Amino acid sequence: MLKPDWISWDEVQECQRKAHEKNNKKGFQMQVQTITGEDLRKGVGDGYCFVALDGNKVVGTASLKFLKSKIHWWTRKTVAYTCYDGILPEYSGTDVYFGLEKLRNLYINKSGVRIRQCNTAEQNKVVIKLCKRGGYRLVQYSATGKGATYYSVIMVLWEDGCPYSDSFINFMFKLSKIFIKTIWKPGYKLRFWFN
């Protein structure tokens, strides 16, 4: 369901934090581990936050924002940016994620936006594999946001077919990886200062 007003952003963020604790134990601290409910609310902005409930308890969350792409090589159009996904570990393997994804897809389809974008930690092989299976392509490497201890990958799905060749997409991804790792540390920390 769309997040009702009676569920606080702190409850949504707490679900996110618990959902990503396993990643933290693996050595990469997800950005959602360091943000507050208010930060999450600002991150979603005028987008949509969907929640799955067990009674009154938030057990899963997924969000959607529509962003006008201005600087990315893969499009200058509006993209459906899927973000802030998290399922409590004890609900992993249930249909909670697929229910949230189905609801989010309804909103995307109603919008008419034909390009989807998501990102995840480069170590999050399960999500990357699922996205690739769904038709997403790795298009860019990123230093991620404040508080994160990992690099991330940006993935895009063109619903009307990818307009670029495989070799061009692979080249652009590898070029971005070289650039990002040369200039930035995870968390957008510069590797060195330019005078």
C-alpha positions in Angstrom: 0.0 0.0 0.0 1.0 3.6 -0.4 2.5 4.7 3.0 -0.4 6.0 5.1 0.1 9.1 7.2 -0.2 7.1 10.5 3.1 5.3 9.6 6.0 7.5 10.5 9.1 7.9 8.3 11.1 6.7 11.3 9.2 3.4 11.1 10.0 3.1 7.4 13.7 3.9 8.0 13.9 1.4 10.8 12.6 -1.3 8.4 15.3 -0.2 6.0 18.0 -0.3 8.6 17.0 -3.8 9.8 16.7 -5.1 6.2 20.3 -4.0 5.4 22.0 -5.1 8.6 23.3 -8.3 6.9 25.1 -6.1 4.3 26.7 -4.1 7.1 28.0 -7.4 8.6 29.4 -8.3 5.2 31.5 -5.1 5.3 29.6 -2.6 3.3 27.5 -0.1 5.2 24.4 0.8 3.2 23.6 4.5 3.2 20.2 3.7 4.8 22.1 2.7 7.9 23.3 6.2 8.6 20.2 8.3 7.7 17.2 9.4 9.8 13.5 9.0 9.0 13.5 12.7 8.0 16.5 12.1 5.6 14.5 9.3 4.1 11.4 11.5 3.7 13.5 14.1 2.0 15.1 11.4 -0.2 11.7 10.3 -1.4 10.6 13.9 -1.8 7.5 14.2 -4.0 7.8 10.6 -5.0 6.0 7.6 -3.6 6.8 5.3 -0.6 5.1 1.9 -0.5 4.9 -0.3 2.6 4.0 -3.9 3.3 2.5 -4.4 6.8 2.0 -7.3 9.1 -0.7 -5.9 11.3 0.6 -2.4 12.1 4.3 -3.4 11.7 6.2 -2.3 8.6 7.9 -5.4 7.2 8.8 -4.1 3.7 9.3 -0.9 1.9 9.9 0.3 -1.7 9.9 3.8 -3.1 9.6 5.5 -6.5 10.7 8.9 -7.8 10.4 10.4 -11.2 13.6 12.2 -12.2 14.4 14.3 -15.2 17.8 13.1 -16.4 20.0 16.1 -17.4 23.5 14.8 -17.2 23.4 11.1 -17.9 24.6 9.7 -21.2 21.8 7.1 -21.4 18.9 9.5 -21.6 17.7 13.1 -21.3 14.2 12.0 -20.5 12.3 11.4 -17.3 13.2 8.1 -15.6 11.3 6.1 -13.0 13.9 5.8 -10.2 13.2 2.9 -7.9 14.8 3.2 -4.5 14.8 2.5 -0.8 13.8 -1.2 -1.1 14.0 -3.2 2.0 12.4 -6.4 3.4 12.8 -7.5 7.0 15.0 -10.6 7.1 12.3 -12.8 8.6 10.0 -11.9 5.6 12.7 -12.7 3.0 11.7 -15.4 0.6 8.0 -14.4 0.9 6.0 -12.5 -1.6 6.4 -9.2 0.2 9.0 -7.8 -2.3 7.0 -9.0 -5.3 3.8 -7.4 -3.9 5.6 -4.1 -3.4 7.2 -4.3 -6.8 3.9 -5.0 -8.5 2.3 -1.9 -6.8 5.3 0.2 -7.8 5.0 -1.0 -11.4 1.4 0.0 -11.5 2.4 3.6 -10.7 5.2 3.5 -13.3 2.9 2.1 -16.0 0.2 4.8 -15.2 2.9 7.5 -15.6 3.9 6.6 -19.1 7.6 6.8 -18.3 9.4 4.2 -20.3 12.9 4.2 -18.7 13.6 2.7 -15.3 16.7 3.3 -13.2 17.9 1.8 -10.0 21.2 1.4 -8.1 22.8 -0.9 -5.6 26.1 -1.7 -4.0 28.5 -3.4 -6.4 28.8 -6.3 -3.9 25.0 -6.8 -3.9 25.2 -9.7 -6.4 21.7 -11.0 -5.8 20.1 -7.7 -6.7 22.3 -7.2 -9.7 21.5 -10.7 -10.9 17.8 -10.1 -10.5 17.9 -6.8 -12.3 19.9 -8.2 -15.2 17.4 -11.1 -15.4 14.7 -8.4 -15.7 16.4 -6.7 -18.6 18.4 -4.0 -16.7 21.8 -3.0 -18.0 24.8 -1.8 -15.9 25.4 1.8 -17.3 27.4 3.7 -14.7 29.6 3.3 -11.7 29.1 5.6 -8.7 30.9 6.6 -5.5 27.5 6.5 -3.7 26.3 9.0 -1.1 27.4 10.3 2.2 27.9 7.7 4.9 28.2 4.8 2.5 31.3 2.6 2.5 30.9 1.0 -0.9 30.8 1.9 -4.6 27.5 1.3 -6.4 26.3 0.5 -9.9 23.5 2.3 -11.7 21.3 0.0 -13.8 18.8 1.1 -16.5 15.9 -0.7 -18.2 14.7 0.8 -21.5 11.1 -0.6 -21.8 11.0 0.1 -25.6 14.3 -1.6 -26.2 17.8 -0.5 -25.6 19.0 2.1 -28.1 22.7 1.4 -27.6 25.0 -1.6 -28.5 26.3 -3.9 -25.9 29.8 -2.9 -26.6 29.0 0.8 -26.2 27.2 0.2 -22.9 30.1 -1.9 -21.6 32.6 0.7 -22.7 30.7 3.5 -20.9 30.3 1.5 -17.7 34.1 0.6 -17.6 35.0 4.2 -18.4 32.9 5.5 -15.5 34.4 2.9 -13.2 37.9 4.0 -14.0 37.0 7.7 -13.6 35.1 7.2 -10.3 37.7 5.0 -8.6 40.5 7.4 -9.7 38.8 10.5 -8.3 36.5 9.4 -5.5 36.4 7.1 -2.5 33.0 5.7 -1.4 30.8 8.3 0.2 31.9 10.9 -2.4 35.2 11.6 -0.6 37.8 13.0 -3.0 41.0 10.9 -3.1 43.1 14.0 -3.3 42.7 17.8 -3.2 43.4 19.9 -6.3 45.1 23.2 -5.6 
